[in-house]
Amino acid sequence: MLHSLRFRVLLSLILVVLVAVGVVALFARGGTTTQFRRYEQHDILLRQRRFETFLRSYYARHGNWDDAQPIVEQMAQLSGKRIVLADTTGRVIADSSARLVGQMADAGWPGPPPLIPFQGRPVSMLYILPTEDTPPTGVETFLNAANRNLLCGALVGGLAAVLVALALSRRILGPVETLKDAAQQIAKGDLSQRVAVQSRDEIGELAQAFNDMADGLARLETLRRNMITDVAHELRTPLSNIRGYLEAFRDGVLEPEPEIIESVCEEAMRLSHLMDDLQELSLADAGQLRLDRHPVGLDEILTPAMVSARGQATAKEIGLRLDLPPGLPSVEVDERRIKQVVGNLLSNALTHTPPGGEVVCSAEAQGSQVEVSVQDTGEGIPSEHLPYIFERFYRVDRSRSRATGGTGLGLAIAKQLVEAHGGQMGVESEVGRGTRFIFTLPVAES
């Protein structure tokens, strides 16, 4: 519980709320107290000046302080304070509490006391002191009530914020816990798990990414199973043929004639090519495919590939054309690997183009890359097959006839080789009008 994300998020929210409420309450209390203390001091100063004015006019009328005691007592009743009037030597002339008349003023009283001048000279000192039974002033009462209300407000606000934090943490982390449970089920092998996308925020994006990942894992698992089935199928046929011929030789049913030996060799070569293709794909997946890259002109790659495909094109009565613009830049590639890519695309194009059709190989510069395309006028590829055309063992024609292609690894290998060079491969096709494979290669640095 203490290590759960929910507890940590909730604790963080509560701490943030408490700190925020505490800081606001502290500043509010300090600001309110300071302002009212200033108001109180200003009020005391005004009262003191009124008392000074009143006593100065009294002294002006009488010329002495002989009957000042009743006046001081009246001032004390009006102000709620203890009023002490002393002469300039500190001897008390009048005391509203009537205790220190004739005695010296207490040195512990706050001072210096204000002087009451008359005709340019001081005639007395005025002390305004709190009484022992002075009730709290209106300012003190207000500040105490304000502080109590502020404390209660902070406690209620903090409690409400904690409740809101609880609700928010449940709402925010609920989908995360759902994702966690679904991920645990996927880890156990249940690839059918999906979560509902209930928002468009980061949590919603995470849920969508999880669903996409689950779809990808399910598809990869399907591809893995299909790959095992396809590899078994590809291995079973030539192995069965080789085994049949060898058993026939052993039992004396057949004589090892040259034609039969040639057929057995073809089956063995078919197995060898399949193993080579699988090894290349494995190396590409592991990032260990070795490339001997150097600057080379595209005509040095495409022309030999077209010459090699000329025999197949002539046999099927298909036109074969190379279209290279002048001034095409060199590319930084492994020449042998790119020839393999082009040869595979040309072979596929010629296989799926009927007699009388045409296959065109062309290239054009596009900034820092060169785009190469192989276009045919064959039967085309249905749109539902295009997203999967580069997957291993995927074939539009599900039959395993050699006339319609090999193992279904050629395009997967070609795409891996192009991407290993830093390029991209794509396909465009329209049923009945033909197919165009496009790939890009990096231009060689000058």
Buried (B, 14 or more C-beta within 10 A) or exposed (E): EEEEEBEEBBEEBBEEBBEEBEEBBEEBBEEBBEEBEEEBEEEBEEBBEEBBEBBBEBBEEEEEBEEBBEBBBEBBEEBEBBBBBBBEEBBBBBBBBEEBBEEEBEEEBEEEBBEBEBEEEEBBBBBBBEBEEEEEBEBEEBBEEBBEEBEEBBEEBBEEBBEEBBEEBEEBBEBBEBBEEBBEBBEEEEBEBBBEBEBEEEBBEBBEEBBEEBEEEBEEEEBEEBBEEBBEEBBEEBEEBBEBBEEBBEEEEBEEEEEBEEBBEBBBEBBEEBEEBBEBBEBBEEEEBEBEBEBBBBBEBBBBBBEBBEEBBEEBEBEBEBEBEEEBBBBBBBBEBBBBBBBBBBBBBBBBBEEEBBBBBBBEBEEEBBBBBBBBBBBBBEEEBBEEBBBBBBBBBEEBEEEEBBBBBBBBBBBBBBEBBEBBBBBBBEEEEBBBBBBBBBBBEE
